[in-house]
Amino acid sequence: MPRNTRSNPAGKPPSQRQLRAGELVRHALVDILSREEFRDPALEDVSVTVGEVRCSPDLKQATVFCAPLGVDDAERRKTVTEALNRASRFLRGRLGREIDMKFTPELHFVSDDSYDDAAAIDRLLDSDRVRRDTR
């Protein structure tokens, strides 16, 4: 099941409004994260990719799924995610200047493990055991 089908508490898929708002926030955050310099040592010299942004039905909360590029260490990813959560008020202020929404959503950063899952599936599909079964 795709991740973005579980955005609403009732288990309903997200509305078109939520999807549009999430993409708007995601694009703006990517721009902000690429050009801002942070004082937090955990965010120095780290490129962060934003895979998805899920907005609440009222668009006042946004969950940002992110991962530092080129970092395989789970502890390091956790450190970067925690640093982004500490900087969320600063990022929300920058975001408010970038997007045209009635409310600027509160940002909650979560480590995006889907890249690890995709890599594990690739390794599994490349294994000799699977190749033998598909011939």
CYANA upper distance limits for C-alpha pairs under 8 A (distance plus 0.5 A):
  1 MET  CA      5 THR  CA      7.87
  4 ASN  CA     13 PRO  CA      7.64
  4 ASN  CA     14 PRO  CA      7.48
  4 ASN  CA     54 ARG  CA      7.46
  5 THR  CA     11 GLY  CA      7.99
  5 THR  CA     12 LYS  CA      7.37
  5 THR  CA     13 PRO  CA      4.84
  5 THR  CA     14 PRO  CA      6.70
  6 ARG  CA     11 GLY  CA      5.85
  6 ARG  CA     12 LYS  CA      6.99
  6 ARG  CA     13 PRO  CA      6.38
  6 ARG  CA     14 PRO  CA      7.78
  7 SER  CA     11 GLY  CA      7.53
  7 SER  CA     12 LYS  CA      7.75
  7 SER  CA     13 PRO  CA      6.89
  7 SER  CA     14 PRO  CA      6.14
  7 SER  CA     54 ARG  CA      6.79
  7 SER  CA     55 CYS  CA      7.69
  7 SER  CA     56 SER  CA      7.34
  8 ASN  CA     12 LYS  CA      6.03
  8 ASN  CA     13 PRO  CA      7.07
  8 ASN  CA     14 PRO  CA      6.75
  8 ASN  CA     56 SER  CA      7.20
  8 ASN  CA     57 PRO  CA      7.18
 14 PRO  CA     18 GLN  CA      6.37
 14 PRO  CA     19 LEU  CA      7.01
 14 PRO  CA     57 PRO  CA      8.18
 15 SER  CA     19 LEU  CA      6.81
 15 SER  CA     57 PRO  CA      8.33
 16 GLN  CA     20 ARG  CA      6.56
 17 ARG  CA     21 ALA  CA      6.59
 18 GLN  CA     22 GLY  CA      6.48
 18 GLN  CA     54 ARG  CA      7.80
 18 GLN  CA     55 CYS  CA      6.09
 18 GLN  CA     56 SER  CA      7.56
 18 GLN  CA     57 PRO  CA      6.98
 18 GLN  CA     59 LEU  CA      7.36
 19 LEU  CA     23 GLU  CA      6.75
 19 LEU  CA     54 ARG  CA      7.86
 19 LEU  CA     55 CYS  CA      7.99
 20 ARG  CA     24 LEU  CA      6.65
 21 ALA  CA     25 VAL  CA      6.65
 21 ALA  CA     55 CYS  CA      7.46
 21 ALA  CA     59 LEU  CA      7.92
 22 GLY  CA     26 ARG  CA      6.52
 22 GLY  CA     52 GLU  CA      7.93
 22 GLY  CA     53 VAL  CA      5.35
 22 GLY  CA     54 ARG  CA      5.99
 22 GLY  CA     55 CYS  CA      6.17
 22 GLY  CA     62 ALA  CA      8.00
 23 GLU  CA     27 HIS  CA      6.60
 23 GLU  CA     52 GLU  CA      8.13
 23 GLU  CA     53 VAL  CA      7.21
 24 LEU  CA     28 ALA  CA      6.79
 24 LEU  CA     99 ILE  CA      7.70
 25 VAL  CA     29 LEU  CA      6.49
 25 VAL  CA     53 VAL  CA      7.50
 25 VAL  CA     95 LEU  CA      8.06
 25 VAL  CA     99 ILE  CA      7.73
 26 ARG  CA     30 VAL  CA      6.66
 26 ARG  CA     50 VAL  CA      7.11
 26 ARG  CA     51 GLY  CA      8.44
 26 ARG  CA     52 GLU  CA      7.18
 26 ARG  CA     53 VAL  CA      6.30
 26 ARG  CA     64 VAL  CA      8.31
 27 HIS  CA     31 ASP  CA      6.97
 28 ALA  CA     32 ILE  CA      6.71
 28 ALA  CA     95 LEU  CA      7.13
 28 ALA  CA     98 GLU  CA      6.89
 28 ALA  CA     99 ILE  CA      7.50
 29 LEU  CA     33 LEU  CA      6.39
 29 LEU  CA     50 VAL  CA      8.22
 29 LEU  CA     91 LEU  CA      8.34
 29 LEU  CA     95 LEU  CA      7.35
 30 VAL  CA     34 SER  CA      6.60
 30 VAL  CA     49 THR  CA      7.65
 30 VAL  CA     50 VAL  CA      7.04
 31 ASP  CA     35 ARG  CA      6.98
 32 ILE  CA     36 GLU  CA      6.38
 32 ILE  CA     91 LEU  CA      8.20
 32 ILE  CA     94 ARG  CA      7.80
 32 ILE  CA     95 LEU  CA      8.10
 33 LEU  CA     47 SER  CA      8.35
 33 LEU  CA     48 VAL  CA      7.57
 34 SER  CA     47 SER  CA      7.69
 34 SER  CA     48 VAL  CA      8.40
 37 GLU  CA     44 GLU  CA      7.93
 38 PHE  CA     43 LEU  CA      6.73
 38 PHE  CA     44 GLU  CA      6.92
 39 ARG  CA     43 LEU  CA      8.06
 39 ARG  CA     44 GLU  CA      7.77
 40 ASP  CA     44 GLU  CA      7.15
 40 ASP  CA     83 ALA  CA      7.50
 42 ALA  CA     46 VAL  CA      8.39
 42 ALA  CA     79 THR  CA      7.11
 42 ALA  CA     80 VAL  CA      6.23
 42 ALA  CA     83 ALA  CA      6.76
 43 LEU  CA     80 VAL  CA      6.80
 43 LEU  CA     83 ALA  CA      7.27
 43 LEU  CA     84 LEU  CA      8.25
 46 VAL  CA     68 PRO  CA      6.94
 46 VAL  CA     69 LEU  CA      7.80
 47 SER  CA     68 PRO  CA      6.18
 47 SER  CA     69 LEU  CA      6.07
 48 VAL  CA     66 CYS  CA      7.13
 48 VAL  CA     67 ALA  CA      6.14
 48 VAL  CA     68 PRO  CA      4.77
 48 VAL  CA     69 LEU  CA      6.23
 49 THR  CA     66 CYS  CA      6.03
 49 THR  CA     67 ALA  CA      5.91
 49 THR  CA     68 PRO  CA      6.55
 49 THR  CA     69 LEU  CA      6.89
 50 VAL  CA     64 VAL  CA      7.45
 50 VAL  CA     65 PHE  CA      6.42
 50 VAL  CA     66 CYS  CA      4.88
 50 VAL  CA     67 ALA  CA      7.18
 51 GLY  CA     64 VAL  CA      8.33
 51 GLY  CA     65 PHE  CA      6.15
 51 GLY  CA     66 CYS  CA      6.28
 51 GLY  CA     67 ALA  CA      8.30
 51 GLY  CA    112 ASP  CA      7.75
 52 GLU  CA     64 VAL  CA      6.63
 52 GLU  CA     65 PHE  CA      5.77
 52 GLU  CA     66 CYS  CA      7.90
 53 VAL  CA     62 ALA  CA      6.84
 53 VAL  CA     63 THR  CA      6.07
 53 VAL  CA     64 VAL  CA      5.04
 53 VAL  CA     65 PHE  CA      6.65
 54 ARG  CA     62 ALA  CA      6.00
 54 ARG  CA     63 THR  CA      5.64
 54 ARG  CA     64 VAL  CA      7.10
 55 CYS  CA     59 LEU  CA      5.85
 55 CYS  CA     60 LYS  CA      7.84
 55 CYS  CA     61 GLN  CA      6.25
 55 CYS  CA     62 ALA  CA      4.87
 55 CYS  CA     63 THR  CA      6.91
 55 CYS  CA    105 PRO  CA      8.47
 56 SER  CA     60 LYS  CA      6.95
 56 SER  CA     61 GLN  CA      5.86
 56 SER  CA     62 ALA  CA      6.81
 59 LEU  CA    103 PHE  CA      7.93
 59 LEU  CA    105 PRO  CA      6.72
 60 LYS  CA    103 PHE  CA      6.88
 60 LYS  CA    104 THR  CA      7.20
 60 LYS  CA    105 PRO  CA      4.76
 60 LYS  CA    106 GLU  CA      6.67
 61 GLN  CA    105 PRO  CA      5.28
 61 GLN  CA    106 GLU  CA      5.31
 61 GLN  CA    107 LEU  CA      6.83
 61 GLN  CA    108 HIS  CA      8.18
 62 ALA  CA    105 PRO  CA      6.26
 62 ALA  CA    106 GLU  CA      6.43
 62 ALA  CA    107 LEU  CA      5.58
 62 ALA  CA    108 HIS  CA      6.67
 63 THR  CA    107 LEU  CA      6.57
 63 THR  CA    108 HIS  CA      5.31
 63 THR  CA    109 PHE  CA      6.40
 63 THR  CA    110 VAL  CA      7.43
 64 VAL  CA    107 LEU  CA      7.28
 64 VAL  CA    108 HIS  CA      6.42
 64 VAL  CA    109 PHE  CA      5.21
 64 VAL  CA    110 VAL  CA      6.47
 65 PHE  CA    109 PHE  CA      6.60
 65 PHE  CA    110 VAL  CA      5.49
 65 PHE  CA    111 SER  CA      6.24
 65 PHE  CA    112 ASP  CA      5.40
 66 CYS  CA     81 THR  CA      8.03
 66 CYS  CA    109 PHE  CA      7.34
 66 CYS  CA    110 VAL  CA      6.77
 66 CYS  CA    111 SER  CA      5.85
 66 CYS  CA    112 ASP  CA      5.55
 67 ALA  CA     77 ARG  CA      7.11
 67 ALA  CA     81 THR  CA      8.16
 67 ALA  CA    111 SER  CA      6.28
 67 ALA  CA    112 ASP  CA      6.02
 67 ALA  CA    113 ASP  CA      8.30
 68 PRO  CA     77 ARG  CA      6.89
 68 PRO  CA     80 VAL  CA      7.61
 71 VAL  CA     76 ARG  CA      7.63
 71 VAL  CA     77 ARG  CA      7.35
 72 ASP  CA     76 ARG  CA      8.45
 72 ASP  CA     77 ARG  CA      8.24
 73 ASP  CA     77 ARG  CA      6.89
 74 ALA  CA     78 LYS  CA      6.68
 75 GLU  CA     79 THR  CA      6.73
 76 ARG  CA     80 VAL  CA      6.78
 77 ARG  CA     81 THR  CA      6.67
 77 ARG  CA    111 SER  CA      7.32
 78 LYS  CA     82 GLU  CA      6.64
 78 LYS  CA    111 SER  CA      7.26
 79 THR  CA     83 ALA  CA      6.68
 80 VAL  CA     84 LEU  CA      6.71
 81 THR  CA     85 ASN  CA      6.79
 81 THR  CA    109 PHE  CA      6.60
 81 THR  CA    110 VAL  CA      6.80
 81 THR  CA    111 SER  CA      6.50
 82 GLU  CA     86 ARG  CA      6.81
 82 GLU  CA    109 PHE  CA      8.23
 83 ALA  CA     87 ALA  CA      6.78
 84 LEU  CA     88 SER  CA      6.43
 84 LEU  CA    109 PHE  CA      7.01
 85 ASN  CA    107 LEU  CA      8.13
 85 ASN  CA    108 HIS  CA      6.77
 85 ASN  CA    109 PHE  CA      6.21
 87 ALA  CA     91 LEU  CA      6.66
 88 SER  CA     92 ARG  CA      6.37
 88 SER  CA    106 GLU  CA      8.19
 88 SER  CA    107 LEU  CA      6.33
 88 SER  CA    108 HIS  CA      7.72
 89 ARG  CA     93 GLY  CA      6.78
 89 ARG  CA    106 GLU  CA      8.29
 89 ARG  CA    107 LEU  CA      8.26
 90 PHE  CA     94 ARG  CA      6.97
 91 LEU  CA     95 LEU  CA      6.44
 92 ARG  CA     96 GLY  CA      6.60
 92 ARG  CA    104 THR  CA      7.35
 92 ARG  CA    105 PRO  CA      7.76
 92 ARG  CA    106 GLU  CA      7.15
 92 ARG  CA    107 LEU  CA      7.22
 93 GLY  CA     97 ARG  CA      7.39
 94 ARG  CA     98 GLU  CA      7.12
 95 LEU  CA     99 ILE  CA      6.68
 95 LEU  CA    104 THR  CA      7.64
 96 GLY  CA    100 ASP  CA      8.05
 96 GLY  CA    101 MET  CA      8.48
 96 GLY  CA    104 THR  CA      5.98
 99 ILE  CA    104 THR  CA      8.47
113 ASP  CA    117 ASP  CA      6.96
114 SER  CA    118 ALA  CA      6.62
115 TYR  CA    119 ALA  CA      6.72
116 ASP  CA    120 ALA  CA      6.67
117 ASP  CA    121 ILE  CA      6.77
118 ALA  CA    122 ASP  CA      6.71
119 ALA  CA    123 ARG  CA      6.71
120 ALA  CA    124 LEU  CA      6.66
121 ILE  CA    125 LEU  CA      6.61
122 ASP  CA    126 ASP  CA      6.63
123 ARG  CA    127 SER  CA      6.72
124 LEU  CA    130 VAL  CA      7.63
125 LEU  CA    130 VAL  CA      6.41
125 LEU  CA    131 ARG  CA      7.69
126 ASP  CA    130 VAL  CA      7.53
126 ASP  CA    131 ARG  CA      7.36
127 SER  CA    131 ARG  CA      6.88
128 ASP  CA    132 ARG  CA      6.49
129 ARG  CA    133 ASP  CA      7.00
130 VAL  CA    134 THR  CA      6.82
131 ARG  CA    135 ARG  CA      7.02
